[in-house]
């Protein structure tokens, strides 16, 4: 199976200069089955485009967006343009090992596998539970063999393109400009009955938040977006009446204890019509209950 590597870029010239050579080197390993490297530039204001055109013409496919559209749109655009059966999403701050896809590709012989997460140094598979009225996620215990994972990172993961297109990819409408969009996608994959795995032999180094950080955005803004999108994921995807009742109680208690949280609820509430529309669609298309998804991970160590 061939792989299209997709790298979204926004003002990441310094990261491309540092990390792109590692991606190109991995493409020379035939066992990685890399068909193409696509870089989607999200209307950068630095000299990313000139740098790529000058130094990597013929080695990459460069997609230049006419205006800044955000992470999710850029990734979706790249996937739409990809030719590979599989798409490998890498952020500009990810350094892949020379053999990073060798152990990943065989998993896709199982047609029910939607995505496989790469092994970021110091990280593991994603565990999850629904506790205290919220989706609680944390790193699972490090394993030495492939393991089920709640979601696969949109910055270091491999996805089956056909299922990606079926699920309509990252939800760029609801979660713009960033955060929780890959968790939302993973949750939707589980509720459709697909499998998501984490592969410990697929080594990469991920220098998290090298692009989306407090130097590019105000820290207060980043935190508000994270908390808002946390609510939107729950409102969109959790269709169990029992779990939703728990969530509403917990949300009210949190707001009463921390009045500033009312602003987060207000920000999420501004997308009420859109989230209700998407929630209705998810309820129709889901094959697995929320309880079954969470129970699956509660049994794991």
C-alpha positions as CSV (number, residue, x, y, z in Angstrom):
1,X,0.0,0.0,0.0
2,X,1.4,3.4,-1.0
3,X,1.6,6.3,1.4
4,X,1.2,10.0,0.9
5,X,3.0,12.0,3.5
6,X,1.1,15.3,4.3
7,X,2.7,18.1,6.2
8,X,0.7,21.3,7.0
9,X,2.8,24.4,7.3
10,X,2.2,27.8,8.8
11,X,5.2,30.1,9.3
12,X,7.4,27.0,9.9
13,X,10.3,27.7,7.6
14,X,12.8,27.1,10.5
15,X,11.2,23.7,11.3
16,X,11.1,22.7,7.6
17,X,14.8,23.5,7.3
18,X,15.5,21.3,10.3
19,X,13.1,18.4,9.9
20,X,12.1,18.0,6.2
21,X,15.5,16.3,5.3
22,X,14.6,13.5,7.7
23,X,11.2,13.0,5.9
24,X,13.0,13.0,2.5
25,X,15.5,10.5,3.8
26,X,12.7,8.2,5.0
27,X,11.1,8.4,1.6
28,X,14.3,6.8,0.1
29,X,13.6,3.6,2.2
30,X,11.4,1.5,-0.1
31,X,9.9,-0.4,2.9
32,X,8.2,2.9,3.9
33,X,6.2,2.8,0.6
34,X,6.2,6.6,0.4
35,X,4.6,7.7,-2.9
36,X,4.7,11.4,-2.4
37,X,5.4,14.2,0.1
38,X,2.7,17.0,0.1
39,X,3.3,20.2,2.0
40,X,0.2,22.4,2.4
41,X,1.2,26.0,3.1
42,X,-1.5,27.8,5.0
43,X,-0.7,31.3,3.6
44,X,2.6,31.7,5.6
45,X,3.9,35.2,6.1
46,X,7.5,34.0,6.5
47,X,9.6,32.7,3.5
48,X,8.4,29.1,3.8
49,X,7.2,29.0,0.2
50,X,10.3,30.5,-1.3
51,X,12.5,28.2,0.8
52,X,10.6,25.1,-0.4
53,X,10.6,26.2,-4.1
54,X,14.2,27.0,-4.0
55,X,15.5,24.0,-2.2
56,X,13.0,21.1,-2.8
57,X,11.5,21.6,-6.2
58,X,10.8,18.2,-7.7
59,X,11.0,16.4,-4.3
60,X,7.7,17.6,-2.8
61,X,4.3,18.6,-4.0
62,X,3.6,22.1,-2.7
63,X,0.0,23.3,-2.2
64,X,-0.2,27.0,-1.6
65,X,-3.4,28.3,0.0
66,X,-4.6,31.8,-1.0
67,X,-5.6,32.7,2.6
68,X,-5.0,31.3,6.1
69,X,-7.6,28.6,6.8
70,X,-6.3,26.8,9.8
71,X,-4.9,23.4,10.6
72,X,-7.9,21.2,9.9
73,X,-8.7,22.7,6.6
74,X,-5.0,22.4,5.5
75,X,-4.9,18.7,6.5
76,X,-8.2,18.0,4.8
77,X,-7.0,19.8,1.7
78,X,-3.9,17.7,1.6
79,X,-5.8,14.4,2.0
80,X,-8.2,15.3,-0.8
81,X,-5.2,15.9,-3.1
82,X,-3.3,12.7,-2.0
83,X,-2.8,9.8,-4.3
84,X,-1.9,7.2,-1.7
85,X,-4.2,4.6,-0.2
86,X,-2.8,5.7,3.2
87,X,-2.0,9.2,4.3
88,X,0.7,9.9,6.9
89,X,0.1,13.2,8.7
90,X,3.3,14.8,10.1
91,X,3.5,18.2,11.7
92,X,6.5,20.4,10.8
93,X,7.9,19.7,14.3
94,X,8.1,15.9,13.8
95,X,11.3,14.0,13.0
96,X,10.6,10.5,11.7
97,X,13.1,7.6,12.0
98,X,14.3,6.1,8.7
99,X,12.1,3.0,9.1
100,X,9.1,4.7,10.8
101,X,6.5,3.2,8.5
102,X,7.8,-0.3,8.1
103,X,5.9,-1.7,11.0
104,X,2.8,0.4,10.4
105,X,1.8,-0.6,6.9
106,X,1.1,-4.3,7.7
107,X,-1.7,-3.3,10.1
108,X,-3.7,-2.0,7.2
109,X,-4.1,-5.5,5.7
110,X,-7.0,-5.6,8.2
111,X,-9.6,-3.6,6.3
112,X,-11.3,-2.6,9.5
113,X,-8.2,-0.6,10.7
114,X,-8.7,3.1,10.2
115,X,-5.6,4.6,11.7
116,X,-2.3,3.7,13.3
117,X,-0.5,6.1,15.7
118,X,3.2,6.6,15.6
119,X,5.4,6.2,18.6
120,X,6.4,9.7,19.8
121,X,9.3,9.5,22.1
122,X,8.1,9.5,25.7
123,X,4.5,8.8,24.7
124,X,2.2,5.8,24.3
125,X,-1.3,4.8,23.2
126,X,-4.3,7.0,24.3
127,X,-6.4,5.7,27.1
128,X,-9.9,7.1,27.8
129,X,-12.8,7.0,30.3
130,X,-15.9,9.0,30.9
131,X,-15.5,10.2,34.4
132,X,-16.9,13.2,36.4
133,X,-19.1,14.0,33.4
134,X,-16.2,14.6,31.0
135,X,-14.1,12.6,28.5
136,X,-10.9,11.9,30.5
137,X,-7.9,10.9,28.4
138,X,-4.4,9.9,29.4
139,X,-1.3,8.0,28.1
140,X,-1.7,4.3,28.4
141,X,1.0,2.1,29.9
142,X,3.8,1.8,27.4
143,X,3.6,-1.5,25.5
144,X,6.1,-3.4,23.3
145,X,3.5,-4.5,20.8
146,X,0.6,-2.8,18.9
147,X,-2.2,-1.6,21.1
148,X,-5.7,-0.2,20.7
149,X,-5.8,3.6,21.1
150,X,-8.7,6.0,21.5
151,X,-7.4,8.4,18.9
152,X,-4.5,8.9,16.6
153,X,-2.7,12.2,16.5
154,X,-3.3,14.4,13.5
155,X,0.4,15.4,13.8
156,X,2.0,11.9,13.8
157,X,-0.4,9.2,12.5
158,X,-1.3,7.1,9.4
159,X,-4.9,6.9,8.2
160,X,-6.7,4.9,5.6
161,X,-7.7,7.5,3.1
162,X,-11.0,5.9,2.0
163,X,-12.3,5.8,5.6
164,X,-11.0,9.4,6.2
165,X,-13.1,10.5,3.3
166,X,-16.1,8.5,4.5
167,X,-15.9,10.3,7.9
168,X,-15.2,13.6,6.1
169,X,-11.9,14.1,7.9
170,X,-11.2,16.6,10.5
171,X,-14.2,18.8,11.5
172,X,-12.9,22.1,10.3
173,X,-16.2,23.9,10.9
174,X,-16.7,23.0,14.6
175,X,-13.1,22.9,15.9
176,X,-11.5,25.8,14.0
177,X,-8.8,26.9,14.5
178,X,-7.3,23.9,16.3
179,X,-7.4,21.5,19.3
180,X,-9.4,18.3,19.8
181,X,-10.1,17.7,16.1
182,X,-8.1,14.5,16.0
183,X,-9.7,13.2,19.2
184,X,-13.1,13.9,17.6
185,X,-12.1,12.0,14.5
186,X,-10.9,9.0,16.5
187,X,-14.1,8.9,18.6
188,X,-16.2,8.9,15.4
189,X,-14.1,6.1,14.0
190,X,-14.7,4.0,17.1
191,X,-18.4,4.7,17.0
192,X,-18.5,3.5,13.3
193,X,-16.9,0.2,14.4
194,X,-13.4,0.8,13.1
195,X,-10.1,0.0,14.8
196,X,-7.4,2.5,15.8
197,X,-4.0,1.2,16.9
198,X,-0.7,2.5,18.2
199,X,2.5,1.0,16.9
200,X,5.5,1.1,19.3
201,X,8.1,0.4,16.6
202,X,7.1,3.4,14.5
203,X,9.5,5.9,16.1
204,X,9.3,9.7,15.7
205,X,10.3,12.7,17.8
206,X,7.6,15.3,18.2
207,X,8.6,18.7,19.6
208,X,5.1,19.6,20.7
209,X,3.7,23.1,20.3
210,X,6.6,24.4,18.3
211,X,4.0,26.2,16.0
212,X,0.8,26.6,18.1
213,X,2.2,28.1,21.3
214,X,2.1,31.1,23.6
215,X,4.6,32.9,21.3
216,X,2.2,32.7,18.3
217,X,-1.0,33.1,20.3
218,X,-2.0,34.4,23.8
219,X,-1.9,31.6,26.4
220,X,-5.4,32.6,27.7
221,X,-6.8,32.3,24.1
222,X,-5.2,28.8,23.7
223,X,-6.7,27.6,27.0
224,X,-10.1,28.9,26.1
225,X,-10.1,27.2,22.7
226,X,-9.0,23.9,24.4
227,X,-11.8,24.1,26.9
228,X,-14.4,25.2,24.4
229,X,-13.5,22.4,22.0
230,X,-13.6,19.8,24.9
231,X,-17.3,20.7,25.3
232,X,-18.0,20.6,21.6
233,X,-16.6,17.1,21.3
234,X,-18.9,15.9,24.1
235,X,-22.0,17.7,22.8
236,X,-21.4,16.4,19.2
237,X,-20.5,12.8,19.9
238,X,-21.9,11.6,23.2
239,X,-25.4,10.5,22.4
240,X,-26.0,8.4,25.5
241,X,-28.7,10.1,27.5
242,X,-27.2,8.7,30.8
243,X,-23.8,10.1,30.0
244,X,-25.1,13.4,28.8
245,X,-27.1,13.8,32.1
246,X,-23.8,13.2,34.0
247,X,-22.1,15.8,31.8
248,X,-24.7,18.5,32.3
249,X,-24.6,18.1,36.1
250,X,-20.8,18.2,36.1
251,X,-20.7,21.2,33.8
252,X,-23.0,23.2,36.0
253,X,-21.0,22.3,39.2
254,X,-17.8,23.3,37.5
255,X,-19.3,26.7,36.4
256,X,-20.6,27.4,39.9
257,X,-17.2,26.6,41.5
258,X,-15.3,28.5,38.9
259,X,-17.5,31.3,37.5
260,X,-15.0,32.0,34.7
261,X,-16.2,28.7,33.2
262,X,-19.5,30.3,32.2
263,X,-17.5,32.1,29.5
264,X,-16.3,28.7,28.1
265,X,-19.9,27.4,28.0
266,X,-20.9,30.7,26.3
267,X,-18.2,30.3,23.6
268,X,-19.3,26.7,22.9
269,X,-22.9,27.7,23.0
270,X,-22.3,30.1,20.1
271,X,-21.9,27.0,17.9
272,X,-25.1,25.4,19.3
273,X,-27.0,25.1,16.0
274,X,-24.0,23.6,14.2
275,X,-23.2,21.2,16.9
276,X,-26.8,20.0,17.2
277,X,-26.9,19.4,13.4
278,X,-23.7,17.3,13.6
279,X,-24.9,15.5,16.7
280,X,-28.0,14.4,14.8
281,X,-25.9,13.1,11.9
282,X,-23.5,11.2,14.3
283,X,-26.4,9.6,16.1
284,X,-27.7,8.2,12.8
285,X,-24.3,6.9,11.6
286,X,-23.0,5.4,14.8
287,X,-22.9,1.6,15.2
288,X,-21.3,1.4,18.6
289,X,-22.6,3.0,21.8
290,X,-20.6,5.5,23.9
291,X,-20.7,3.0,26.8
292,X,-19.2,0.3,24.6
293,X,-16.3,2.5,23.5
294,X,-15.4,3.6,27.0
295,X,-15.8,0.0,28.4
296,X,-13.4,-1.2,25.8
297,X,-10.6,1.0,27.2
298,X,-11.6,0.5,30.9
299,X,-10.7,-3.2,30.5
300,X,-7.2,-2.4,29.2
301,X,-4.0,-1.7,31.0
